[in-house]
């Protein structure tokens, strides 16, 4: 019987559109976990213009023909995507970055113009007339900015109050990173009209013409700012003389990141981008009562069941649309917000492999299209087009015979789908198709329809040898497993050859071919001692993916001194998977792990204690991800982002891995026959042995042999054959 391994995995789109419209049925839409959110369309990163990552997202609707466009930021530019038919979105135009690539790019729209900023040095603000998009007849077309504002170089974000035609650059290299106020009523000719730097750096903001209950500020232009450690409210009605209204902190503030008002301006919901990593809380949203702008009150927090980092959120009607990195799009209801409560009512997880608090997954979303399409940017994958469904929507499939029948739908939206041959919805993965042969390597217990994919590993051809005075070495052409017996569970060795020691009797070894990989190494082989230092590893660490079940054998570390060091491996869910302790000496140490890791993305490896310090490569060292370890795994990145991502936090060198449970062929017996004992030579003198007895050819013990062939049997099992002549001569 063959030895097999069963690996469950989810194949995500990579490099091409591999899934489209899929309703949320039984908690899945196109293989993605969901609740009350349907997957309508998707465009992979190469289909939206490429770049190392996607970032911010906004939307625009053409006032002439109501066509809807997604404006998607990328590291290398901005994509303009027509989603009027969300089942078939297409790239219309590409605007390259003004200077260099940047992880951070932000986009807002006013008066049919897009305003685009980036953290790239000297980038300024690009202004694009969006009405030109409908005239492009041969998309995609590379376009240039219609205007460029150079009053700042880099900016983290751009905020616009469309009711007054003002733009606010935030996190710029001007005015201490505070509010850089522009008049954009003439979109192609932005004019600086004021600034506010009285509370330092502003990371993000929402600026509104205030309609809330605080009569002191009724009708005024108010900026609600997230200023790293406070929620800061500023009266910017007079841009030449902005006035600080309040700056309010809160316990465990690590990085006040972004927030949005409810539509009645009574409540402000904010997030903190670093509390999940810093103190281990799950995704936390802060609920502020701002009925008194001079004294905002934190009345509650919403703590999610998942541990992902929160990023950008927006409010539409009574719902909060949150892009929470690896946890995907989360939709919260504000129906009980006056009690300091929010409730999750829908979600779509764009990163099913992990909800760990790391900076990957979804960056932002845009929920304001009249069609109900929710555009979601995924940093690594591309663009998701989603739509609320089920109890969150009055429209849906009203046909009770359809697989996605929605009994709560009041109006049919044409989304009804039939059942596929596996019993799921059309367009969903056919889970019942696969290998149905239980003897095959890739046998699937869930498969009922064989797809012809079954395969077995071909067994080696039998080999035999005649014993001589030398050990016998057998050799095959693969990473074979060598077993002592046909039924042995643990191999004696894994490799292409095996040597049987010299013996004076018949021997055998059982051999099975394997499709695994063994003894592989990867990662940097050694540190660059000219660029780095001994350091703790308690803030950032390495991330790696595992493609099939592996035995993670060891890594090498370079310790500053002696002492017990702990290495921890976190699983794809961000939780501690396994921990190992080893007493280190100063210098090079092979840290033995012996960890069996299932397939999964987003594993992390880190030190569990600060001392002894380990050597870490630094800026200038030759570090470049990914580092592949054969076909088993890949060291893909670190938990640090930005310019240090590829040259920082590299502690572990010369990783060693092997397949943990590969498929094996049938076992074949290789034999060694000791047929002619006369050919067996003398045991080497170095081996001490004593004579046990002497026999004749019939095996009878002989005391005084004469004129006969005898066999001398020694204590080490060796035998000597000898002719004894007539001693009377």
C-alpha positions in Angstrom: 0.0 0.0 0.0 1.2 3.5 -0.8 1.9 6.1 1.8 0.0 9.3 1.1 -0.5 12.7 2.4 -3.7 14.7 2.2 -3.3 18.5 2.0 -6.2 20.9 2.1 -5.5 24.2 0.5 -7.2 27.2 -1.0 -5.9 28.4 -4.4 -6.0 32.2 -4.6 -5.8 34.1 -7.8 -2.3 35.0 -8.8 -1.4 36.8 -12.0 -4.7 36.3 -13.8 -8.5 36.5 -13.1 -9.4 33.0 -11.9 -12.8 33.7 -10.4 -15.8 36.0 -11.0 -19.3 36.4 -9.8 -20.0 34.1 -6.9 -22.7 34.5 -4.3 -22.1 34.0 -0.6 -23.5 30.6 0.0 -22.9 28.5 3.2 -20.2 30.9 4.3 -18.1 31.0 1.1 -18.1 33.0 -2.1 -15.6 31.8 -4.7 -13.6 30.1 -2.0 -13.5 33.2 0.3 -15.1 33.2 3.7 -18.1 35.6 3.7 -21.3 36.6 5.4 -23.9 38.7 3.5 -21.4 39.8 0.9 -21.2 38.4 -2.7 -18.2 38.4 -4.9 -19.1 40.1 -8.1 -15.8 40.6 -9.9 -12.0 40.6 -9.6 -9.0 42.0 -11.4 -5.5 40.6 -10.6 -2.6 43.0 -10.0 -1.2 42.5 -13.5 -4.6 43.4 -15.0 -4.7 46.8 -13.2 -1.2 47.9 -14.2 1.1 46.0 -11.9 3.4 47.4 -9.3 4.7 45.8 -6.2 1.6 46.5 -4.2 -1.9 48.2 -4.4 -2.9 50.8 -1.9 -5.6 53.4 -1.7 -8.9 53.4 -3.6 -11.6 55.9 -4.5 -14.5 56.1 -7.0 -16.0 58.4 -9.6 -19.3 58.3 -11.6 -19.4 59.9 -15.0 -22.2 62.5 -14.8 -22.9 62.1 -18.5 -23.5 58.4 -18.8 -23.4 57.2 -15.2 -20.5 54.9 -15.9 -18.7 54.0 -12.6 -14.9 54.0 -12.3 -12.6 52.8 -9.7 -9.5 54.8 -9.1 -6.9 52.4 -7.7 -3.5 53.4 -6.3 -0.5 51.3 -6.9 3.1 51.6 -5.9 4.0 52.7 -9.4 1.0 54.8 -10.4 -2.8 55.0 -10.5 -5.3 52.8 -12.4 -8.6 54.1 -13.8 -11.0 51.1 -14.1 -14.4 51.0 -15.6 -16.7 48.8 -13.5 -20.0 49.7 -15.1 -20.3 46.0 -15.9 -18.8 44.7 -12.7 -18.7 41.2 -14.1 -16.3 42.4 -16.8 -14.3 45.4 -15.4 -11.5 46.7 -17.5 -8.5 49.0 -17.2 -9.2 52.2 -19.1 -6.1 54.3 -18.3 -2.9 54.3 -16.3 -1.2 57.3 -14.8 2.4 56.6 -13.8 3.8 57.9 -10.6 5.2 61.5 -10.9 8.6 60.6 -9.5 9.4 57.2 -7.9 7.4 54.3 -6.6 5.9 54.4 -3.1 4.0 52.1 -0.8 1.7 55.0 0.0 -0.5 56.7 -2.5 -3.8 58.4 -1.9 -6.7 59.6 -4.1 -9.8 61.8 -3.7 -12.2 63.3 -6.2 -13.8 66.7 -6.6 -15.6 68.3 -9.6 -14.8 65.4 -11.9 -11.1 65.6 -11.2 -8.9 63.2 -9.3 -6.3 64.5 -6.9 -3.4 62.1 -6.2 -0.6 62.3 -3.7 2.2 59.9 -2.7 5.0 59.5 -0.1 7.5 59.5 -3.0 9.9 62.4 -2.7 9.1 65.4 -4.9 5.9 63.8 -6.1 3.5 66.8 -5.4 -0.2 66.4 -6.2 -1.3 65.1 -9.6 -4.6 66.4 -11.0 -6.4 64.4 -13.6 -9.5 65.5 -15.6 -11.7 62.3 -15.3 -14.1 63.3 -18.1 -11.4 62.2 -20.6 -11.9 58.6 -19.7 -15.0 58.1 -21.7 -13.2 59.3 -24.9 -10.6 56.6 -24.7 -11.4 54.1 -27.5 -8.5 51.7 -27.3 -7.9 51.0 -23.6 -5.7 50.8 -21.6 -4.0 54.1 -22.4 -1.2 55.7 -20.5 -2.1 59.3 -19.6 -0.3 62.2 -17.9 -1.5 64.6 -15.2 -3.4 67.6 -16.4 -1.9 69.7 -13.7 0.7 69.3 -10.9 0.7 71.1 -7.6 4.3 71.3 -6.2 3.6 73.2 -3.0 4.6 70.0 -1.2 6.9 67.2 -2.2 5.6 64.1 -0.4 2.2 63.7 1.2 0.8 60.8 3.1 -2.8 61.6 2.3 -5.2 64.0 0.6 -8.6 65.0 2.2 -11.3 66.9 0.3 -14.4 68.7 1.5 -16.4 68.7 -1.7 -19.1 71.1 -0.4 -16.5 73.9 -0.2 -14.0 72.9 -2.8 -11.1 72.6 -0.4 -8.3 70.0 -0.3 -6.2 69.3 2.7 -2.8 67.7 2.3 -1.9 65.8 5.4 1.4 64.2 6.4 3.2 66.4 3.9 6.8 67.7 4.3 5.3 71.2 5.0 3.7 72.7 8.2 5.0 70.0 10.5 2.9 67.5 8.6 -0.3 69.2 9.7 -3.1 70.6 7.5 -1.9 72.1 4.2 -5.1 73.9 3.0 -5.8 74.4 -0.8 -8.6 76.0 -2.7 -9.4 73.6 -5.6 -12.6 75.2 -7.0 -10.4 75.7 -10.1 -9.2 72.1 -10.1 -6.3 72.6 -12.5 -5.0 75.6 -10.5 -4.9 74.7 -6.8 -4.1 77.6 -4.5 -2.6 77.6 -1.0 -5.0 79.4 1.3 -3.9 78.3 4.8 -2.4 75.8 7.2 -2.8 74.3 10.6 0.3 72.9 12.4 -0.8 73.6 16.0 -1.1 69.9 16.9 1.8 68.5 14.8 1.5 65.7 12.3 -1.9 64.6 10.9 -2.0 61.1 9.5 -5.5 61.2 8.1 -8.6 63.3 8.5 -12.2 63.9 7.4 -13.3 67.6 6.8 -17.0 68.4 6.7 -19.4 71.3 6.6 -20.7 70.6 10.0 -24.4 69.6 10.5 -24.1 68.1 14.0 -25.7 69.0 17.3 -23.0 71.3 18.6 -24.6 74.7 18.0 -21.4 76.5 18.5 -20.0 75.2 15.2 -23.2 74.8 13.1 -22.4 75.4 9.4 -18.7 75.7 10.0 -16.0 73.8 8.3 -14.6 71.3 10.8 -11.6 68.9 10.4 -11.7 65.6 12.4 -8.0 64.6 12.5 -6.2 61.5 13.5 -2.9 62.9 14.9 -1.0 59.8 15.9 -2.0 59.8 19.6 -5.1 62.0 19.7 -8.4 62.6 17.9 -7.9 66.3 17.1 -10.8 68.6 16.0 -10.0 71.9 14.3 -12.2 74.7 13.1 -10.9 75.5 9.6 -13.7 77.8 8.5 -11.1 80.6 8.2 -8.1 78.9 6.6 -5.9 81.9 7.5 -6.7 81.4 11.2 -7.7 77.8 12.0 -8.5 77.2 15.6 -7.9 74.0 17.7 -11.2 72.9 19.3 -9.9 69.8 21.1 -7.2 67.2 21.1 -8.3 64.0 23.0 -6.1 61.0 23.8 -7.1 57.6 25.1 -5.5 54.7 27.0 -3.1 52.4 25.1 -2.9 54.8 22.1 -0.1 53.5 19.9 -1.0 55.1 16.5 -4.3 57.0 16.0 -4.7 56.2 12.3 -8.0 57.0 10.7 -11.7 57.6 11.3 -15.0 58.7 9.9 -18.1 60.4 11.1 -21.6 59.1 11.2 -23.8 60.9 8.7 -25.5 63.0 11.4 -22.0 64.1 12.7 -22.9 62.9 16.3 -20.3 60.1 16.4 -16.8 59.7 15.2 -15.4 56.1 14.8 -11.6 55.8 14.8 -9.0 53.1 14.8 -5.4 52.6 16.1 -3.1 50.9 13.6 -0.5 49.5 16.1 -2.5 48.4 19.2 -3.2 44.9 17.7 0.6 44.2 17.3 1.7 46.1 20.4 -0.6 44.7 23.1 -2.2 41.7 21.3 -5.8 43.0 21.2 -8.1 41.9 18.5 -9.2 44.5 15.9 -10.5 47.4 18.0 -12.7 50.4 16.8 -13.1 53.4 19.1 -16.5 55.1 19.4 -16.5 58.8 20.2 -19.5 60.9 21.1 -18.7 64.3 19.5 -22.0 66.1 20.3 -19.7 68.5 22.1 -16.8 69.2 19.8 -14.9 70.8 22.7 -15.0 67.7 24.8 -15.3 64.5 22.8 -16.1 61.4 24.9 -15.0 57.9 24.2 -18.2 55.9 25.0 -17.2 52.5 23.8 -15.1 50.2 21.8 -15.9 47.4 19.3 -13.5 44.5 19.6 -13.7 42.0 16.7 -13.3 38.3 17.0 -10.3 38.4 14.6 -6.8 39.7 15.3 -6.1 41.7 12.1 -4.8 45.3 12.0 -7.5 47.9 11.2 -6.8 50.3 8.4 -9.3 52.5 6.4 -13.0 52.8 7.2 -15.9 54.7 5.8 -19.5 55.2 6.8 -22.5 55.0 4.5 -26.1 55.3 5.9 -26.0 53.2 9.1 -23.1 50.9 8.1 -19.3 51.2 8.7 -17.2 49.6 6.0 -13.8 48.7 7.4 -10.7 47.4 5.5 -8.9 45.5 8.1 -5.8 44.1 6.3 -5.8 40.3 6.5 -9.4 40.1 7.9 -10.7 41.7 4.7 -13.8 43.9 4.4 -15.8 44.0 7.7 -19.2 45.7 7.8 -20.5 47.0 11.1 -24.0 48.3 12.0 -24.4 51.6 14.0 -28.0 50.8 15.0 -27.0 50.9 18.7 -24.1 53.3 18.5 -25.7 55.7 21.1 -24.9 52.9 23.6 -21.3 52.7 22.5 -22.0 49.5 20.6 -21.3 48.4 17.0 -22.2 45.0 15.6 -20.6 43.1 12.7 -23.3 42.2 10.2 -21.3 41.3 7.1 -17.8 40.5 6.0 -15.7 39.2 3.1 -12.3 37.8 4.0 -9.8 38.5 1.1 -7.0 36.6 2.9 -8.5 33.3 4.1 -5.1 31.9 5.1 -4.5 34.2 8.0 -6.1 37.0 10.1 -2.8 37.7 11.8 -2.0 41.3 12.8 0.4 42.0 9.9 0.5 44.6 7.1 -0.8 42.7 4.1 -4.3 42.1 2.6 -6.8 44.8 2.0 -5.7 48.5 2.2 -9.0 50.3 1.6 -12.5 50.3 0.2 -15.0 52.6 -1.5 -18.7 51.9 -0.7 -20.4 54.9 -2.3 -21.3 53.7 -5.8 -25.0 54.1 -6.6 -24.9 50.5 -8.0 -24.1 49.1 -4.6 -20.7 47.8 -5.8 -18.1 47.9 -3.0 -14.6 48.3 -4.4 -11.9 46.8 -2.2 -8.1 47.0 -2.8 -5.9 44.1 -1.9 -2.2 45.0 -1.6 -0.8 41.9 -3.1 -3.7 40.5 -5.2 -5.5 43.4 -7.0 -9.1 44.6 -7.0 -12.2 42.9 -5.5 -15.7 44.0 -6.5 -18.2 43.1 -3.9 -21.9 43.7 -3.0 -24.0 43.3 0.1 -26.4 40.4 -0.1 -28.8 38.3 2.1 -30.3 40.2 5.0 -28.2 43.3 4.1 -29.9 43.8 0.7 -33.5 44.0 -0.5 -32.5 42.5 -3.9 -31.3 39.0 -4.6 -32.3 35.8 -6.2 -36.0 35.1 -5.8 -36.1 31.7 -7.5 -36.5 29.0 -4.9 -35.1 26.4 -7.3 -31.8 28.3 -7.6 -28.8 27.4 -5.4 -28.4 31.0 -4.2 -32.1 31.5 -3.5 -32.5 34.4 -1.1 -35.8 34.1 0.8 -35.4 37.7 2.2 -35.1 39.3 -1.3 -37.9 41.6 -2.2 -36.7 42.2 -5.8 -34.9 39.8 -8.2 -31.6 41.2 -9.3 -30.8 38.6 -12.0 -28.2 36.8 -9.9 -29.9 33.4 -9.8 -27.6 30.5 -10.4 -28.1 26.8 -11.0 -26.4 23.9 -9.2 -23.2 22.6 -10.5 -22.4 18.9 -10.8 -21.0 18.8 -7.3 -24.1 20.3 -5.7 -22.6 23.8 -5.3 -23.4 27.0 -7.1 -22.3 27.6 -10.7 -18.9 29.2 -10.7 -17.9 27.7 -7.4 -15.0 25.3 -7.1 -16.0 21.8 -8.1 -15.1 20.1 -4.9 -16.3 16.7 -5.8 -13.9 16.3 -8.8 -10.6 14.8 -8.2 -8.7 11.5 -7.8 -11.0 8.7 -6.6 -8.4 5.9 -6.5 -7.6 5.3 -2.8 -4.2 3.8 -3.8 -3.0 7.0 -5.5 -0.8 9.7 -4.1 -3.4 12.4 -4.7 -6.5 10.5 -3.6 -9.3 12.9 -2.5 -11.8 11.6 0.1 -14.2 14.3 -1.1 -14.1 13.4 -4.8 -16.9 11.4 -6.4 -16.1 12.3 -10.0 -12.7 11.1 -11.2 -10.8 13.8 -13.2 -8.0 11.5 -14.4 -5.4 13.2 -12.2 -4.6 10.1 -10.1 -0.9 9.2 -10.0 1.4 6.9 -8.2 5.1 6.9 -7.7 6.9 4.4 -9.9 8.8 1.8 -7.7 12.5 1.2 -8.3 13.6 -1.8 -10.3 14.8 -4.6 -8.1 18.6 -5.0 -7.7 20.8 -7.8 -6.4 24.5 -8.2 -5.7 26.9 -11.0 -4.8 28.8 -10.4 -1.6 32.5 -10.0 -1.9 35.0 -8.7 0.6 33.7 -5.1 0.3 30.5 -3.5 1.5 27.7 -3.4 -1.1 26.3 0.0 -2.2 23.0 0.2 -4.0 22.1 3.3 -6.0 18.8 4.7 -7.4 17.9 7.9 -9.3 15.7 9.5 -6.7 15.4 10.5 -3.1 14.5 7.0 -2.1 13.5 5.7 1.4 15.5 2.8 2.6 13.8 0.4 5.1 15.2 -2.5 7.2 12.1 -4.6 6.6 9.1 -4.5 4.3 6.9 -3.4 7.2 9.2 -1.0 9.0 7.6 2.4 9.6 10.8 4.5 10.0 13.4 4.6 7.2 17.0 3.8 7.9 18.0 6.6 5.5 16.7 8.9 2.7 18.8 9.5 -0.3 19.9 8.1 -3.7 22.2 5.4 -2.3 22.6 3.1 0.7 25.6 0.9 1.7 25.2 -2.5 3.4 28.1 -3.4 5.6 30.1 -6.5 4.7 28.5 -9.7 6.1 29.1 -13.4 5.3 25.4 -14.1 4.9 22.5 -13.1 2.7 21.1 -9.6 3.3 18.3 -7.4 2.0 17.1 -3.8 2.2 13.7 -2.5 1.1 13.5 0.5 -1.1 10.7 2.9 -2.0 10.9 5.9 -4.4 9.6 9.3 -3.2 8.3 12.5 -4.7 9.5 14.5 -1.8 12.4 16.9 -1.3 15.0 16.3 1.5 17.9 18.1 3.1 17.1 21.4 1.3 18.7 24.7 2.4 17.6 28.2 1.8 17.8 31.8 2.9 21.0 33.7 3.4 23.9 31.4 4.1 25.7 33.7 6.5 25.5 37.3 7.8 27.2 40.3 6.4 29.3 41.3 9.4 30.0 44.7 7.8 26.4 45.7 7.8 24.4 44.8 10.9 24.7 44.3 14.6 23.7 41.9 17.5 20.2 42.9 18.3 17.0 41.8 20.0 14.2 40.5 17.8 11.1 41.5 19.7 9.6 44.1 17.3 9.8 42.6 13.8 10.6 39.2 12.4 10.6 37.0 9.3 7.6 35.8 7.4 7.5 32.6 5.3 5.1 30.4 3.4 5.0 26.6 3.4 3.7 24.9 0.3 3.4 21.3 1.6 3.8 19.7 4.9 7.5 20.1 5.9 10.0 19.1 8.6 11.6 22.4 9.5 14.9 20.9 10.7 17.1 23.9 11.8 18.3 27.4 11.2 21.7 29.0 12.0 22.1 31.9 14.4 25.0 34.0 15.4 24.9 34.7 19.1 26.8 37.5 20.9 27.3 35.4 24.0 26.2 32.2 25.7 22.8 31.6 27.2 19.4 30.0 26.5 17.7 31.4 23.5 14.0 30.8 22.6 12.8 30.6 19.0 9.1 30.8 18.4 7.1 29.9 15.3 3.8 31.6 14.8 1.2 29.9 12.6 -0.7 31.4 9.7 -3.4 32.5 12.2 -0.8 34.7 14.0 -0.9 32.5 17.1 2.1 30.7 18.7 2.5 27.4 16.9 5.6 26.0 18.5 8.5 27.1 20.8 12.0 25.8 21.1 14.8 26.5 23.6 18.5 25.9 23.1 21.6 26.8 25.1 23.8 28.9 22.7 27.5 29.6 22.7 29.1 32.7 21.4 29.3 32.7 17.6 27.7 30.3 15.1 25.1 27.9 16.4 22.9 25.4 14.6 19.5 25.9 16.3 17.7 22.5 16.0 13.9 22.9 15.5 12.5 19.6 14.2 9.1 21.3 13.7 6.5 19.7 11.4 4.6 22.5 9.7 1.4 22.0 7.6 1.0 23.9 4.4 0.0 27.6 5.0 0.9 31.2 4.2 2.1 33.8 6.7 4.2 31.7 9.1 6.5 33.8 11.3 9.7 33.0 13.1 11.0 35.2 15.9 13.0 35.2 19.1 11.1 34.7 22.3 13.6 36.4 24.5 16.0 39.4 24.2 19.3 37.8 25.3 21.6 36.5 24.2 21.5 38.9 21.3 21.5 37.5 17.8 23.2 39.0 14.8 20.8 40.9 12.5 21.7 42.0 9.0 21.1 45.7 8.5 20.7 48.3 5.8 23.4 47.7 3.2 23.5 44.0 3.6 22.7 41.8 0.6 19.2 40.8 1.6 16.6 40.2 -1.1 13.3 38.3 -0.8 12.0 35.8 -1.6 14.4 33.0 -0.6 13.0 29.8 -1.9 13.7 26.5 -0.1 13.2 24.1 -3.0 9.5 23.6 -3.7 8.8 23.3 0.0 8.7 26.9 1.3 9.7 30.5 0.7 11.0 33.2 3.1 8.9 36.0 1.7 9.4 39.1 3.8 9.6 40.7 7.2 6.9 42.2 9.4 8.5 45.6 8.9 7.3 47.7 6.0 8.7 50.5 4.0 12.2 51.0 2.8 13.6 48.7 5.4 11.4 45.7 4.4 14.1 44.1 2.2 17.2 45.0 4.2 16.2 44.6 7.8 15.3 42.0 10.5 17.2 39.1 9.1 18.2 36.9 12.1 18.0 33.3 10.9 20.4 31.9 8.3 20.9 28.7 6.3 17.4 27.2 6.8 17.1 23.4 6.4 13.9 21.6 5.5 12.6 18.3 4.2 9.3 17.0 3.1 7.5 15.7 6.1 5.1 13.2 4.5 5.6 12.8 0.8 4.1 10.0 -1.3 6.1 6.8 -1.6 6.0 4.0 -4.1 5.6 0.3 -3.3 8.6 -1.1 -1.6 11.0 -3.3 -3.5 13.6 -5.7 -2.0 17.2 -5.3 -2.9 19.3 -8.4 -2.0 22.9 -9.3 -1.3 23.8 -13.0 -1.6 26.8 -14.6 0.0 27.0 -17.5 -2.4 30.8 -18.4 -2.5 32.3 -18.2 1.0 35.7 -19.0 -0.5 35.8 -15.5 -1.8 35.5 -14.0 1.6 38.8 -12.5 2.6 40.5 -12.0 5.9 39.0 -9.7 8.4 41.1 -6.6 8.7 43.8 -6.9 11.5 42.5 -3.8 13.2 39.4 -5.8 14.3 39.9 -8.0 17.3 38.4 -11.4 17.0 38.7 -14.9 18.5 38.3 -18.4 17.0 35.0 -19.9 18.0 35.3 -23.3 16.3 36.5 -25.2 13.3 34.1 -27.4 11.1 34.4 -29.6 8.1 32.4 -29.1 4.9 29.4 -30.9 6.5 29.4 -28.5 9.5 30.9 -31.1 12.0 33.3 -29.7 14.5 36.9 -30.8 13.8 39.6 -30.8 16.5 42.7 -32.0 14.4 41.9 -31.5 10.8 43.9 -33.5 8.2 43.8 -33.7 4.4 40.5 -31.8 4.2 38.8 -28.5 3.7 37.9 -26.7 6.9 36.0 -23.6 7.9 37.2 -21.5 10.8 34.3 -19.5 12.5 35.3 -16.4 14.4 33.6 -14.3 17.1 32.9 -11.3 14.7 30.9 -13.6 12.4 33.6 -13.9 9.8 34.6 -17.3 8.2 37.8 -18.5 6.7 38.1 -21.5 4.3 41.4 -23.5 4.3 42.9 -26.7 3.0 44.8 -28.7 5.6 47.2 -31.3 4.2 48.6 -34.5 5.7 50.8 -33.3 8.7 52.6 -36.7 8.9 54.8 -35.8 6.1 
